[in-house]
Amino acid sequence: MSEGSVAIAATELVAAMRAACDPATSESEAIVALREYGETIRRMEYQSIRLISALDRRGTFHQLGYRRTADAIADLLGWDRAVAHRRARVAADVISQHTPDGQPLPPKLQATAAGFEAAKVDLARVEVIATALHSGPASRVAPADWAVAEQQLAGYATAGARPAELRLLAQQLIGLLDQDGPDPDQPEGKPNSLRLIPRHEGGGLIRGELDAAGFATVATAIDALSTPQPEVRLGLDERQADALIDLCRFSLDHADLPDTGGERPHLNVTVPLAELESRARAALLDHGGILTPAQLRMLACDACVVPAVLGGVGQPLDLGRARRNPTAAVRRAVVIRDRCCAFPGCNRPPAWCDIHHVREWAKEHGETNPNNLTLLCRAHHRLCHQSGWQAQIRDGTPEFIPPKWIDPSQSPRRKPARQI
């Protein structure tokens, strides 16, 4: 496939549509053109979902610094993230997948996938079916009945049921199959338990079991910080893990937690003298694990820094005083200007955001003042350190330069100006 072939085909489609608009074109010919356009769009929608699935299987976006395919799609195509997440979910539902050893697996929504591929069902209807069959009531339906429901909904969609009608039919059908609803009798559970299991190489596992009330509390807090729609592969797991980390970070920054050893809880990052002298290529955490340079720079953007310089055998040579970097006053100034995460399309509130140095504080000697700082949520902070996005402040407003694979011209993007 040659570069630009899709654009060439699109140009031909646009030319045909323009010709159909000519007054010299008969009404019947114009109507045929519009009908053919509808079928062409359905075929293009299916192929776009196939392409999303293919790129996801290759791990392309992960290699470019994105943890989730949907986030990369949103930035590449300028979609709302909710739309991108729905497209990623559809890709997982209607495109055949493969086992680790290469064996093909049928699509989860087989009848819907067949209608979609044949251009008899459009993307809007596919999304309605996928949303209905991933709902809580649908999860309680027996697998055989679930498969029958999927076939019936695909049949309604193929027969021409519009998305609103299809949504209502799906609710009614699933309601009939789940007449009992959730089981009201919950057996008495085990006592709440939680265990943190560190790994020798860093990181670790979390294992636990919660009663109904405790689980509901934790789930509610995590759901508030993560997109509820399931994602392709491990997207949902990753979103929930990020939400848990954000909750703990928020508590460390804002909650009235007990002191540990006579001081507020904090993270210690140990940097050996040799690494400090070579611009900190790596660092160690108290709980094990080695930070990469990108992770270390991101942590240094908005942290309580305690300089602890170690000699060759690990003895502390100098222990500086803890300081907030930036100060509370500087952070307030940045919050007043940015109001929330400054990345276009994100509205995560300031309490859940880091302060990001546009010019890096350690590597580029960037100053800690509002002209060099911007608010970024953890996900977009990570994005700016790992995926090629660059931040800058122009005319007092943060803006972001995408990597060339997203925008070859690398035109800066910023949020629209606010009137108040």
N, C-alpha and C positions, 0 to 999 in steps of 0.2 A: 504494500500500500504506500503510495507516494504522499509526501507531506503536502497538505492543502487539498487533498482529494475530496474530503468532506465539504470544505468550503466551496469547491467548484460545483459539486452536486447541488449544494444549497443555492448557489447563484442561478443555476438552471431552473430550480423550482421557483425562485423569486421571479425570474423572467417569464415563466409560464403563467404565474398568477397575475403579473402585470399585464400580460397580453389578454387575459380573461377579463380584465377591467376595462379594456378598450370598448368604447361605444359601438364599434363595428362588430364586436362579438355578439352573437345571438344570445338571447336569455337562456335558452336550453343549453347552449355550450357553456355559458358561465355557471349554470347550476351544476353541470357535470364536473367542471373544474373544481368547484367548491367541495363536491362530494369526494372527488379524487384526492383533494388536499386533506380531507378528514382521514381517509384511509392511509395516506402517506404519513401523516402525523402519528397515527397509531403504530405503524411499522417503525418509525424513527424512535418512538418512545420505548418500544421493546428492545431495539438495538442499543439504545443508550443505557438501559438497565443491564443488558448483557455486557456492555463495555465496563460499567461500574464493577460488576461482578468479576470480570477478567482482571482488572487492575487490582482489585482487592485480593484475589487469589495469588497474584504475583508478589504482593506485599509492597507495591510501588510507593504508595503514600506513606507507609511506615518507614521506608528507606529515606523518604524526603523529610522525615521529622515529625510526622503526624501519627498520633496513637490511634485515631479513629478515621476510617475512610470517610464517614459522613462530614467530619469537620473539614477535611481537605476538599471535598466536593463543594461545600458551601463557599469556601474561599475561592476556588477555581472558577466557579460559575456564578458567584454572586447571589446564591440562594440564601433564604433564611435557613438557619440551622435545623429548625423543625422539619422543613421540606426535605433537606438533605438526609435527615435521619429516616424519614419515611421512604425515600428512594433506596437507601441502603438496606432497609428492612425488606422492601419488595424484591431487591436483588437476591437476598438470602432465601426468599420464599418461592420464587418462580423460575430461578435459573438452576439447572442441574449442578450439583456439587460433586466432589470426588473424595474418597477416603484417602488417608495418608499414603496407602499403597497404590493409589491411582484408579481404584475402582469407581465407576460412575454411580451416583446416587440420584434417584428421581427427585424432582422438585417437591417441596413440602405441599404446595397448592397445585396439584397436578392438573386438574380440570381447568383451573383459572389460568395456569401457565399455557396450556394448549390454546385456549381462546385468545390469550394475549399475543402469543407467537403468530397466530393466524390473522391478527389484526381485526378480530371480531369483538375484542374487549379492550377498552382504552385504559390508560394508567389510572385515571381517577376512580374507575370501578374496581380495578385491582387493589388500590389502596383501601377502599371501603371493605372489600372482602378480607383483606389481610388484617385490618384493624379489628373487625368483628371476631375473627377466628383466633386472635391473640388475646381476647378479653378474658376477664376473670371467669364469667359464666361459661365461656367456651372451653376453658381449661378443665372444667368439671365434667364435660361431656365425654362419654366413652369413645375411644379411638375410632371404632367402626361408625358410630353415629356422627362423629366429627367429620369423617371422610365423606359420608353421605351429604351432610350439610354443605360441605365445600363444593361438591358436585352440583347440588341444587342451586347454590348461589351463583356459581359460574354459569349455569343454564339460564338463570334469570338475567344475568348481565349480557350474555350472548343474545338473548331474545330482545334486548333493547331497554331493560329497566334502567332508568336514569339513576345517577348516584344517590340522590335523596331517597328515591323509592327503594333502591337496593339496600340502603342503610336501614330503613324501616323493616324490610323483609328479613334482613339478617337478625335484627333484634327479636322479631317475632319467632323466627325459626329456632334460634338458640334458646329463647325463653321456653319454648315447648320442650326442648331437649333437657333443660335444666330446671324443671318445675320444682324440685326439692330445694334448690338453692344450696348455700353452704351448710355444712353439718353444724347444728346448734350445740351439739353435745361434744365438748372438748374434754378429753381425758386429762386428769391431773398430771401436769408435767413435772419434769425433774427440776431441782433447784437451778437457778441461774448459774452458769459457769462460763468462764472465759480464760483462755490460756494463750500467752504470747510465746512463740517458739522461735528464737533467733537462729539464723543460719550462720555457719562459720564464715562464708564469703560475704556476708552482709544481707540486710533485709530479713525477712522471716515470714512465718505463717501465723494466722489467727484462727483459733478453733474455739468454738463455744456453743452454748445452747441456752435459749432464753424462753421464759414462759410467755404466754399470750400477750400480757400487758407490756412486758419489757420489750418483746419483739416489735410490737406495734409502735412503741415509743421510738426505738432505734430506726425502724423502717420509715416512719413519718419524717424524721429528721433527714435521713439520707435521701428519700424521695424528693424532699424540698430542694435538694441541691443537685439532682441528677434528672436527666430527661427520662420520663417514664416509658417511652416506647422502646421495645427490644431492638437491639442493633445486630448487625451481622457479626458472626463469630463471638468473640468475648467482649463485645462493646458494652453490654449491660454490666458485666462484672467489673470492667475497668471504670465505668462511670460511677458505680457504687463505691469502689475502692477510693477513687478521687474524692468523692463526697465525704467519706469517713475521715480521710486525711484533712480535708478542709475543716470539718467540725472540730477535730482535735487542735488544729492550728488556731482556729478562732478561740477555743477555750484557753489555750496557752497565752494568747494575746489579750483577751478581754475578761475571762472569767476569774472569779475569786478562788483560785485553786490553793490547796495547802502548800506551805513551803517545803522545800526538799533540802535538808541540810542547812537550814537557816537562810535560804535565798529562794526567789521565785523560780518555778520550773523553767528551764530553757534547754536549748540544744547546744552541745559542745562540739565544735569542729576543730580538730587538732591538725596543725600544719607544721611538719618538721622544718627546721631552719633551712636545710638545703632546698626544699621545695619552695619556701618563701623567697629565697634568693633567686630562684629561676621562675619567678612569677606564678607560683602556686599551681603546679601541674596536677596535684592531687591532694586529698585531705582525708583524715579518718574521722569516723563518728564514734561517740561514746558507746553506742549499742552495736558496734561492728559495722564493717562495710567501708568501702573506699568511694569517695565522691569523685566523679569525673570533673574535668575542668569546667564544662558547661554547667553541671549541677552546682559546683562550688560558686561560680560567678552568680548564678541565679539566687542562691541562698544569701550571698553577700549583698544583694541589691537592697534587701529590706530585712535586717536582722539586728539583734542585739549582739554586737561583736565584742568578744573578750580576747584580745591578742595574747596568745600563750606561745612564746617562741621556745622551741625545744632544741637541745644540743644533739650531738651525734648519737648518744646512747639514751635519748628520751628524757633527760632531766630538763625541767623548766628553767630557762635562762632568764626569761622576763615575763611577767604576768601583768598586763595592762589593766586599766579600769574599764569596766563594762560601760558602753555608751550606746545610745539609741542612734541609729544611722538610717534614716534622717531623724532629726528632732521632731517632737510632736508638733511644734509650730510650723515647720516646713511641710510636714505631712498634711496638716490642716489646709495650708495654702494650695497644695496639689489637689486635695479633695474638693475644695471650693471651685477650682478651675475645671477639673475633669468630671466630678460628680459621681462617676462610676467607672468601671473598666473602660479605658479609652479606645480599645480595639473596636473597629467598625462592626456593628451588629451585635455587640455584647452589652448587657446592662447589669452585670453583676455588681452589687452595691459596694461602697468603699470598704466596709468592715471585712469583706471577703477578698480584698485585693492586696497585692504587694506593691511596693514602690520600686519601679524599674528605672535604673540609670540608663539614659540614652547613650551616653558615652560611659563605658564601664568604669566603675569607681577604682578598681584595682589595676586593671590592665591598661586603661587609657587615661587614668588620672582624672576621670570625670568628676565634676564638682557636685556636691550634694545641695543643690538649690532647685527651685521649681523650674528654672529654664533648662534643667538637664534631667528632670524626673517626670514620670507619668505613672498613672494607676493602671495596673494590669491584674486581672484575675489569674489564679494559678495556671489554668490551662493556656491562656494567651501569653503569660510570662514564660512558660516553658517553650511555647511556639517561637517566641522571639530569640530564645537562646539556642534552639536546636534545629530549626527548619528553614533558615534563610531569610525570614522576615526581618526588616530593619526598622527601628523607630527613629523618628526625628521630631523636633519641635520647630515649627515654622510660624512666624507671626503669633507666637504665644499659644499655638494649638498643636497638640500631638497629632502626628500622622504616621502612616506605616507604609513602607515600600515592600511590595510583594517580591518573592523570588521570581526569576525569569520564567520558570516553568508554569507559573500561574499567569503572569502578565509579561510578555517579552519586552514591552516598553517600560516596565517597572514604574508606572505612574503612581504617585503617592495616593493613598486612600485615607480619608478622615471621616469622622462623624459629621453629620450636618450641623451647622451652627444653631445654637439654641437662642431663642428670643428672650428668655428670662434667666 
